[in-house]
Amino acid sequence: SPPGPALRGIVRVSGVKTSEMVARLFRPDEDSANWRTTKLPRRFTGHLDLPSIIVPVPTALMYWPTRRSYTGQPMAEFHLSGSVPLVEATLEHLCENGARLAQRGEFTMRAFLSGRIDLLQAEAVLGVIDATDHEELQKALSQLGGRITSRLGQLRIDLIALLGDLEAGLDFVEEDIEVVTKNEIARRLDAALNLLNELADVSATRLPVGYRRRVVLAGLPNAGKSTLFNRLIGQQNAIVSPIAGTTRDYLTATLRLESLEVELIDTAGWEDAADLIMERAQELRAEQVSASDLVVWCSAVDLSDEDKVEDARLRQLADAPCDFMAGCSNSIWTRCRTWVRPTHRMW
């Protein structure tokens, strides 16, 4: 269990010497005296005999004597009061008797190495822990439950069956017998490819730990990007001026929408570089756009016909996974605010 006070603390032990480690501090109740002889996973009661604690510590022992545990090794868990000194004393006593502290994710790594879970399920464990909303949790639980793995397994069976049909057809290549038609082969391969694309899309929706979606504000100079940036984050971080080209370097800020955190980035306006400083500003702007998950294109509401043509041309050049157009200016920024309403998700 994570560090800190709680109603219950859980200390897990895994390895071939689990029984030996547990026996050094666990004193079973009378009806749990045969805990070392059990062949099936069971729950036992008793207390812990800890040198640094003057009274017996009541505990429940969850014991997996064989490799049918989460880690694929003999494993035990002490469920005791979540008092920090009690949990620390238990860990200290185990380490003094030959155990060592587990590294981060080591129990799941052992489960993977022992074949108890596959790589997708191992990744899903972290997804469950790091889920920030119900949707992310459901996706991770589905992956942890083996939904993706089972579909990949069925796909493998289908492809092997198709290969068998093809090989059978080769045995009758000189005879007028067609085991499987070209159209049937194409249909089954297309179905397999569609399933792989679908599963790839599902997997791609899970973000790496600590990753925040990158949202870039882009547009022509003086389109109101900095004003929008300031209003969205609730601070005057960006300098706002009616003079075009005020923003040279890009600015970043963290914006939290419901349970989702995004990295909001204000960039220089798209224009031809007139000097070395502006050339560098355009390079930085291009780097941020290319690395973004979403581009919010800001267009001033009072553009001339000539500027509208240029605005449309540059908007097409915004090379990003997703483009969203919003009309805004320094005086009418509220037109851009609708895309971040709490009930509206852009991904």
Buried (B, 14 or more C-beta within 10 A) or exposed (E): BEEEEBEEBBBBBBBEBBBBBBBEBBBBEEEBEEBBEBEEEBEBBBBBEBEEBEEEBEBBBBBBBEBEBBBBBBBBBBBBBBBEEBBBBBBEBBEEEEBEEBEEEEBBBBBBEBEBBBEBBBBBBBBBEBBEEEEBBEBBBBBBEBBBBEBBEEBEEBEEEBEEBEEEBEEEEEEEEEBBEEEEBEEBEEEBEEBEEEBEEBBEEBBEEEEBBBBBBBBBBBBBBBBBBBBBBEEEBBEBEEEEBBBBEBBBBEBEBEEBBBBBBBBBBBBEEEEEEBEBBBEBBBEBBEEBBBBBBBBBEEBEEEBEEBBEEBBEEBEBEEBBBBBBBBEBBEBBEEBBEEEEEBE
